[in-house]
Amino acid sequence: MQYQAVRQITREEYKQMIETNDPATIASALLSISYWPGEWRWIQDQLLLFADHNHYWVRRNAVQGLGYVARVNGKLDVERVEPVLQSIATRPSDRQTESNDEMHLRGAAEDALEDIEIFIYRRNSEAPN
């Protein structure tokens, strides 16, 4: 796999990418909308739609993207997002039969939860009143 810079895309480009139903294209679209500052609520809602997708990279980019939104925008509807991430992060595992993908997905959810803690909760508690 070769590194490619994350491209900022419009909503129309996002819609076209999602409509391809190609997992790699959808995963790229999710990364692109979450990586840049934007309409955080719309971005969050798009990511939540794909957080339980059947393709690993789509799920992973959706979960990771929620952390990016916290970092970049400093906002998320944590009452909606945290339960989804907690569910993924705490899924029971059988280390003997679990795939590396599932283990990495749990790690991405844990990372996103940490981003929420740092970039939303801590930042808001440090803000002057």
Buried (B, 14 or more C-beta within 10 A) or exposed (E): EEEEEEEEBEEEBBEEBBEEEBBEBBBBBBBBBBBBEBEBBEBBEBBBEBBEBEBBBBBBBBBBBBBBBBBBBBBBEBEEBBEBBEEBBEEEEEEEEEEEEBEEBBBBBBBBBEBBBEBBEEEEEEEEE
